[in-house]
């Protein structure tokens, strides 16, 4: 494993579906050995990005390198180094678990049979059970077992915890940490369970409006964001160097989440360190507000409001 090569590197990456961009101008670098959280609202392009990294979907623009190679090569060596778990967890319902494992063993030269059996035994999933008879959570665990048994250098997971109960989610996060520690696996996972991600992830990529809004080490992301709490209407020059991401007013108190590369001192407000969940929610709130603003002219026209020629084109 050449750790000097980034696990993922994209420059101006884009995917277009006819007239609509599912992902646009996506540029970031993910170092090897990280557990990275891919977060953002529905429709932001998370699944589109993961599918392109896995080589399933072809980019419409830009460049992409996975472990130093283009996913377009689709070589046997490249495929063996990457594992991808789709959010729909496609499995053959009529097959038994042991038959699914046999497929994995025959198709993957790096297959770890002992690990696969141990994982399923710990989960109390019988090898003779048919996939269609398992619960949604158990099917997700079988699909994840298939990925881990490949012993991939890069593990791509699209909403892996969606069908899992809280205890199973905790177990999954522990398994991912063990895989990183034992094998140096790089993990990139998308999820809406931000609180769970914060316990294991050390890198964050935030997608919104089909673009990367920020990407970097979790510690840095936390360091450059601050919550400012104070009375409504409080003025301060300390915000001149900061970018206001979101603002919430409750009664006479307002809460701002701001981004600032420099240390922030504000005598008029209390300055607090936000959690990753608070940061993500603030960006989601800002994204929803921007989407509403873009749709408002059309809403007004449909309601039969007088046209404002300077707004409605």
C-alpha positions as CSV (number, residue, x, y, z in Angstrom):
1,X,0.0,0.0,0.0
2,X,1.5,3.3,-1.1
3,X,0.3,5.8,1.6
4,X,1.8,8.7,-0.3
5,X,-1.0,8.4,-2.8
6,X,-4.4,9.9,-1.9
7,X,-7.3,7.5,-1.4
8,X,-9.5,9.8,-3.4
9,X,-8.7,12.9,-5.5
10,X,-11.2,14.7,-7.6
11,X,-10.8,17.9,-9.6
12,X,-13.8,19.7,-11.1
13,X,-15.7,16.4,-11.1
14,X,-19.3,16.6,-12.4
15,X,-22.1,14.3,-13.5
16,X,-24.9,15.6,-15.7
17,X,-28.3,14.0,-16.3
18,X,-29.6,15.6,-19.5
19,X,-30.1,19.3,-18.4
20,X,-29.6,18.7,-14.7
21,X,-26.3,18.4,-12.9
22,X,-26.3,15.7,-10.2
23,X,-22.8,16.8,-9.1
24,X,-20.8,19.8,-10.3
25,X,-17.3,21.2,-9.8
26,X,-16.5,18.7,-7.1
27,X,-12.9,19.0,-5.9
28,X,-11.4,17.4,-2.8
29,X,-8.6,15.1,-1.6
30,X,-9.1,12.3,0.9
31,X,-5.9,11.0,2.4
32,X,-5.5,7.3,3.1
33,X,-6.4,5.8,6.5
34,X,-9.2,8.2,7.2
35,X,-12.8,7.5,8.1
36,X,-14.6,10.2,6.2
37,X,-18.2,11.3,6.6
38,X,-20.0,12.4,3.4
39,X,-23.0,14.5,4.5
40,X,-25.6,16.8,2.9
41,X,-29.3,17.1,2.1
42,X,-31.2,14.6,-0.1
43,X,-30.4,15.2,-3.8
44,X,-27.0,16.9,-3.0
45,X,-25.1,14.3,-5.1
46,X,-23.7,11.9,-2.4
47,X,-24.8,8.7,-4.1
48,X,-23.7,10.1,-7.4
49,X,-20.2,10.7,-6.1
50,X,-19.9,7.3,-4.5
51,X,-21.1,5.6,-7.7
52,X,-18.4,7.4,-9.7
53,X,-15.7,6.5,-7.2
54,X,-16.8,2.9,-7.4
55,X,-16.5,3.0,-11.2
56,X,-20.2,2.3,-11.7
57,X,-21.1,5.7,-13.2
58,X,-19.0,7.7,-15.6
59,X,-18.2,11.4,-14.9
60,X,-19.5,14.1,-17.4
61,X,-16.7,16.5,-16.4
62,X,-13.5,16.7,-14.4
63,X,-11.0,14.1,-13.3
64,X,-11.1,11.4,-10.6
65,X,-8.4,9.1,-9.1
66,X,-9.0,6.3,-6.7
67,X,-5.8,4.9,-5.0
68,X,-3.8,6.5,-7.8
69,X,-5.9,5.0,-10.7
70,X,-8.9,6.1,-12.7
71,X,-12.0,4.0,-11.9
72,X,-12.5,4.0,-15.7
73,X,-9.7,1.4,-16.1
74,X,-11.9,-1.2,-14.4
75,X,-8.8,-3.5,-14.1
76,X,-9.1,-6.6,-11.9
77,X,-6.5,-5.2,-9.5
78,X,-8.4,-1.9,-9.2
79,X,-11.7,-3.6,-8.5
80,X,-10.1,-5.8,-5.8
81,X,-8.9,-2.8,-3.9
82,X,-12.3,-1.0,-3.6
83,X,-15.5,-2.2,-2.0
84,X,-18.8,-0.4,-2.5
85,X,-22.1,-0.9,-0.6
86,X,-25.1,0.6,-2.4
87,X,-27.9,2.1,-0.2
88,X,-30.3,-0.5,-1.7
89,X,-27.9,-3.4,-0.7
90,X,-28.6,-5.5,-3.8
91,X,-28.6,-9.2,-2.8
92,X,-30.2,-12.3,-4.3
93,X,-33.2,-13.0,-2.1
94,X,-33.5,-16.7,-3.1
95,X,-29.9,-17.4,-2.3
96,X,-28.7,-18.7,1.0
97,X,-26.0,-16.7,2.9
98,X,-23.4,-19.3,2.3
99,X,-24.1,-19.1,-1.5
100,X,-23.6,-15.4,-1.4
101,X,-20.3,-15.9,0.4
102,X,-19.2,-18.4,-2.3
103,X,-19.7,-15.7,-4.9
104,X,-17.5,-13.4,-3.0
105,X,-14.8,-16.0,-2.5
106,X,-14.7,-16.9,-6.2
107,X,-14.7,-13.3,-7.5
108,X,-12.2,-11.7,-5.1
109,X,-8.6,-12.7,-4.9
110,X,-8.1,-11.0,-1.5
111,X,-11.1,-12.7,0.1
112,X,-11.0,-13.4,3.8
113,X,-13.2,-16.4,4.5
114,X,-12.4,-16.6,8.2
115,X,-13.3,-13.0,8.7
116,X,-16.6,-13.4,6.9
117,X,-17.7,-16.4,8.9
118,X,-16.5,-14.8,12.2
119,X,-18.5,-11.7,11.5
120,X,-21.7,-13.5,10.7
121,X,-21.3,-15.8,13.6
122,X,-21.0,-12.8,16.0
123,X,-24.2,-11.4,14.5
124,X,-25.9,-14.8,14.8
125,X,-26.8,-14.9,11.1
126,X,-27.0,-18.5,9.9
127,X,-25.2,-19.5,6.7
128,X,-28.2,-21.6,5.7
129,X,-30.7,-18.7,5.9
130,X,-32.1,-17.4,2.7
131,X,-31.4,-13.7,2.1
132,X,-35.1,-12.9,1.5
133,X,-36.0,-14.3,5.0
134,X,-33.6,-12.0,6.8
135,X,-34.6,-8.7,8.3
136,X,-33.5,-5.5,6.7
137,X,-30.9,-5.0,9.3
138,X,-29.5,-8.5,8.8
139,X,-29.4,-8.1,5.1
140,X,-27.4,-4.9,5.6
141,X,-25.0,-6.8,7.8
142,X,-24.5,-9.5,5.2
143,X,-23.9,-6.9,2.5
144,X,-21.3,-5.2,4.8
145,X,-19.7,-8.6,5.5
146,X,-19.2,-9.1,1.8
147,X,-17.5,-5.7,1.6
148,X,-15.2,-6.2,4.6
149,X,-14.2,-9.8,3.5
150,X,-12.7,-8.3,0.3
151,X,-10.1,-6.6,2.6
152,X,-10.4,-3.4,0.5
153,X,-8.1,-0.5,0.7
154,X,-11.0,1.8,0.1
155,X,-14.5,1.1,1.5
156,X,-17.4,3.1,0.1
157,X,-20.7,3.0,2.0
158,X,-23.9,4.6,1.0
159,X,-26.3,5.0,4.0
160,X,-25.0,1.8,5.7
161,X,-26.8,2.4,9.0
162,X,-30.3,3.3,7.6
163,X,-31.7,-0.2,8.4
164,X,-29.9,-0.8,11.6
165,X,-31.1,-0.3,15.2
166,X,-29.0,1.8,17.6
167,X,-27.0,-1.1,19.0
168,X,-26.3,-2.5,15.5
169,X,-25.1,1.0,14.4
170,X,-22.7,1.2,17.3
171,X,-21.4,-2.3,16.4
172,X,-20.9,-1.2,12.8
173,X,-18.9,1.8,13.8
174,X,-16.7,-0.3,16.0
175,X,-16.1,-2.7,13.1
176,X,-15.1,0.1,10.8
177,X,-12.6,1.4,13.3
178,X,-11.1,-2.0,13.7
179,X,-10.8,-2.4,10.0
180,X,-9.0,0.9,9.7
181,X,-6.7,0.0,12.6
182,X,-5.9,-3.5,11.4
183,X,-5.8,-3.1,7.6
184,X,-5.3,0.7,7.1
185,X,-8.6,0.8,5.2
186,X,-9.9,4.2,4.1
187,X,-13.6,4.5,4.7
188,X,-16.0,7.0,3.0
189,X,-19.6,6.7,4.2
190,X,-22.7,8.8,3.6
191,X,-25.3,9.0,6.3
192,X,-27.9,11.2,7.9
193,X,-27.0,9.8,11.4
194,X,-24.5,12.6,12.0
195,X,-24.3,11.9,15.7
196,X,-23.0,8.4,14.9
197,X,-20.6,9.7,12.4
198,X,-19.0,12.1,14.8
199,X,-17.9,9.3,17.1
200,X,-15.7,7.6,14.4
201,X,-15.0,10.0,11.6
202,X,-11.9,12.2,11.4
203,X,-12.7,13.8,8.0
204,X,-15.8,15.5,6.7
205,X,-17.1,16.3,3.2
206,X,-20.2,18.4,2.9
207,X,-22.2,18.4,-0.3
208,X,-24.9,20.9,-1.0
209,X,-26.6,22.2,-4.2
210,X,-24.5,19.6,-6.1
211,X,-21.2,21.1,-4.9
212,X,-18.7,20.6,-2.2
213,X,-19.2,23.3,0.4
214,X,-16.3,22.2,2.6
215,X,-14.0,19.2,3.0
216,X,-11.2,18.7,5.5
217,X,-10.0,17.2,8.8
218,X,-12.8,17.1,11.4
219,X,-10.7,18.9,13.9
220,X,-10.2,21.8,11.4
221,X,-13.9,21.9,10.5
222,X,-14.8,22.2,14.2
223,X,-12.1,24.8,14.8
224,X,-13.2,27.2,12.1
225,X,-16.9,27.2,13.1
226,X,-18.4,29.0,16.1
227,X,-21.8,29.5,17.7
228,X,-22.6,33.0,18.7
229,X,-25.4,33.4,21.2
230,X,-26.8,36.8,22.3
231,X,-29.7,39.2,22.3
232,X,-31.6,39.9,19.1
233,X,-30.2,42.9,17.2
234,X,-26.8,42.8,18.9
235,X,-24.2,44.5,16.6
236,X,-20.6,43.5,16.5
237,X,-17.6,44.3,14.3
238,X,-16.2,40.8,15.1
239,X,-18.5,39.4,12.3
240,X,-16.7,41.5,9.6
241,X,-14.1,38.6,9.2
242,X,-16.7,35.8,9.5
243,X,-19.2,34.2,7.2
244,X,-22.7,33.7,8.7
245,X,-23.9,30.2,7.8
246,X,-27.3,30.3,9.6
247,X,-29.2,32.4,12.0
248,X,-32.0,31.3,14.4
249,X,-34.1,33.6,16.5
250,X,-36.0,32.4,19.6
251,X,-37.8,35.0,21.5
252,X,-35.2,37.7,22.3
253,X,-32.2,35.5,21.7
254,X,-30.4,34.8,18.4
255,X,-28.0,32.1,17.6
256,X,-25.6,32.4,14.7
257,X,-23.3,29.7,13.3
258,X,-20.4,31.4,11.6
259,X,-17.3,30.3,9.8
260,X,-14.0,32.2,10.5
261,X,-10.4,31.1,9.9
262,X,-9.2,33.4,12.6
263,X,-9.9,33.2,16.4
264,X,-13.2,34.9,17.1
265,X,-13.8,37.2,20.1
266,X,-17.2,38.8,20.5
267,X,-17.8,40.7,23.8
268,X,-21.5,41.2,22.8
269,X,-22.2,37.5,22.4
270,X,-21.3,34.2,24.0
271,X,-18.9,32.2,21.8
272,X,-19.4,28.5,21.9
273,X,-17.8,25.5,20.1
274,X,-20.4,23.7,18.0
275,X,-20.7,19.9,17.5
276,X,-20.5,18.4,14.1
277,X,-24.2,17.8,14.2
278,X,-24.9,21.5,14.8
279,X,-22.6,22.5,12.0
280,X,-24.3,20.1,9.5
281,X,-27.8,21.2,10.6
282,X,-26.8,24.8,10.1
283,X,-25.6,24.2,6.5
284,X,-28.7,22.1,5.8
285,X,-30.9,25.0,7.1
286,X,-29.0,27.4,4.9
287,X,-29.4,25.1,1.9
288,X,-33.2,24.8,2.5
289,X,-33.5,28.5,2.9
290,X,-31.7,29.1,-0.4
291,X,-33.8,26.6,-2.2
292,X,-37.0,28.3,-0.9
293,X,-35.7,31.7,-2.1
294,X,-35.0,30.3,-5.6
295,X,-38.5,28.9,-5.8
296,X,-40.4,31.9,-4.4
297,X,-40.8,33.8,-7.7
298,X,-42.5,30.8,-9.3
299,X,-44.7,30.3,-6.2
300,X,-45.9,33.9,-6.5
301,X,-46.7,33.5,-10.2
302,X,-48.7,30.4,-9.5
303,X,-50.7,32.2,-6.8
304,X,-51.6,34.9,-9.3
305,X,-49.6,37.6,-7.4
306,X,-48.7,40.7,-9.5
307,X,-45.5,40.2,-11.4
308,X,-42.5,42.1,-10.3
309,X,-40.5,42.4,-13.5
310,X,-37.2,42.9,-11.6
311,X,-37.7,39.5,-9.9
312,X,-39.7,37.4,-12.1
313,X,-38.2,36.8,-15.6
